[in-house]
Amino acid sequence: MGVIDMLLLLLYIVAIGCSVFIIHSHRSYYQERFKVGVVSVFMLAMLFFLASYTFKMLIVLLMRSAVVFDFASQELSHWLLYGWTAAQIGTTAGLISLAWLTWRKRYDLFLFLRRVDKRGEDKVEQD
């Protein structure tokens, strides 16, 4: 195992740790916003991107570990490739969403999960 291998494994672990820390730190925001029924689209896009990115880093950590610690197999490589593809789709979709919101300068878009009337009570919409 070379210096580059150790450095890459360390960097992947740090990236995963930072991403999980950011998601965990914003947990109270999401709990409050979902409870109220209104959440920022920009923050949802950020959460989606970070979750996909974390999954992608876990996949690449497993890929690199399989090579470094010699437990790679054809079947594992096959499944890791599917995982990598799914994670890449997620991170790209998250980045496209964030880029679009940034380009349009639409940081103030909110998703209303339920309507609240003026007295603060939930209003159920009927079809």
LOKETOR-327799 format. One record per residue (C-alpha): x, y, z; chain. Coordinates in nm, 3 decimals. Example, Ala and Ser with C-alpha at 12.3 -4.5 7.8 and 13.67 -1.06 7.14 Angstrom:
<recs>
        px        py        pz   chain
     1.230    -0.450     0.780       A
     1.367    -0.106     0.714       A
</recs>
This chain:
<recs>
        px        py        pz   chain
     0.000     0.000     0.000       A
     0.155     0.325    -0.116       A
     0.140     0.680     0.013       A
    -0.107     0.778    -0.259       A
    -0.340     0.495    -0.159       A
    -0.334     0.601     0.205       A
    -0.380     0.967     0.112       A
    -0.679     0.888    -0.111       A
    -0.843     0.671     0.153       A
    -0.790     0.945     0.412       A
    -0.931     1.213     0.179       A
    -1.237     1.001     0.100       A
    -1.302     0.944     0.471       A
    -1.263     1.317     0.546       A
    -1.501     1.406     0.259       A
    -1.759     1.157     0.388       A
    -1.720     1.290     0.743       A
    -1.762     1.652     0.633       A
    -2.066     1.570     0.423       A
    -2.233     1.374     0.703       A
    -2.151     1.657     0.946       A
    -2.316     1.917     0.719       A
    -2.627     1.703     0.673       A
    -2.646     1.634     1.047       A
    -2.594     2.002     1.133       A
    -2.888     2.103     0.915       A
    -3.113     1.827     1.051       A
    -3.295     2.064     1.286       A
    -3.366     2.303     0.997       A
    -3.527     2.027     0.793       A
    -3.725     1.892     1.089       A
    -3.861     2.239     1.164       A
    -3.936     2.319     0.800       A
    -4.111     1.987     0.735       A
    -4.310     2.029     1.056       A
    -4.421     2.377     0.944       A
    -4.487     2.248     0.594       A
    -4.269     2.495     0.401       A
    -3.911     2.426     0.294       A
    -3.658     2.615     0.081       A
    -3.605     2.461    -0.262       A
    -3.238     2.563    -0.250       A
    -3.189     2.383     0.081       A
    -3.369     2.074    -0.054       A
    -3.140     2.075    -0.359       A
    -2.840     2.107    -0.126       A
    -2.962     1.814     0.084       A
    -3.018     1.602    -0.227       A
    -2.673     1.684    -0.361       A
    -2.499     1.614    -0.030       A
    -2.681     1.285     0.021       A
    -2.587     1.174    -0.332       A
    -2.230     1.296    -0.285       A
    -2.197     1.106     0.044       A
    -2.323     0.788    -0.123       A
    -2.079     0.846    -0.410       A
    -1.788     0.888    -0.169       A
    -1.886     0.568     0.012       A
    -1.885     0.385    -0.322       A
    -1.544     0.523    -0.421       A
    -1.407     0.443    -0.075       A
    -1.524     0.085    -0.117       A
    -1.381     0.071    -0.471       A
    -1.041     0.198    -0.359       A
    -1.041    -0.022    -0.047       A
    -1.116    -0.330    -0.260       A
    -0.807    -0.257    -0.468       A
    -0.578    -0.159    -0.179       A
    -0.679    -0.443     0.055       A
    -0.716    -0.695    -0.230       A
    -1.075    -0.806    -0.189       A
    -1.185    -0.696    -0.536       A
    -1.395    -0.932    -0.741       A
    -1.572    -0.913    -1.074       A
    -1.915    -0.923    -0.909       A
    -1.824    -0.654    -0.654       A
    -1.689    -0.433    -0.932       A
    -2.012    -0.484    -1.125       A
    -2.230    -0.375    -0.830       A
    -2.000    -0.085    -0.742       A
    -2.026     0.039    -1.100       A
    -2.407     0.041    -1.071       A
    -2.380     0.223    -0.738       A
    -2.135     0.474    -0.885       A
    -2.369     0.538    -1.179       A
    -2.669     0.595    -0.950       A
    -2.464     0.826    -0.728       A
    -2.334     1.018    -1.029       A
    -2.689     1.068    -1.158       A
    -2.789     1.201    -0.816       A
    -2.494     1.438    -0.776       A
    -2.534     1.567    -1.132       A
    -2.908     1.626    -1.080       A
    -2.832     1.806    -0.753       A
    -2.565     2.021    -0.917       A
    -2.792     2.105    -1.210       A
    -3.066     2.209    -0.966       A
    -2.828     2.423    -0.762       A
    -2.675     2.578    -1.075       A
    -3.017     2.658    -1.219       A
    -3.135     2.817    -0.894       A
    -2.810     3.014    -0.871       A
    -2.821     3.125    -1.235       A
    -3.182     3.242    -1.194       A
    -3.094     3.394    -0.854       A
    -3.393     3.210    -0.708       A
    -3.280     3.152    -0.353       A
    -3.624     3.246    -0.221       A
    -3.829     2.964    -0.375       A
    -4.020     2.757    -0.123       A
    -4.202     2.429    -0.151       A
    -4.534     2.430     0.035       A
    -4.599     2.082     0.166       A
    -4.932     2.190     0.314       A
    -5.130     2.511     0.326       A
    -5.172     2.696     0.656       A
    -5.460     2.941     0.696       A
    -5.430     3.281     0.868       A
    -5.506     3.135     1.213       A
    -5.211     2.898     1.175       A
    -5.423     2.585     1.133       A
    -5.359     2.328     0.864       A
    -5.595     2.350     0.573       A
    -5.659     2.022     0.397       A
    -5.718     2.058     0.024       A
    -5.995     1.837    -0.110       A
    -6.011     1.711    -0.465       A
</recs>
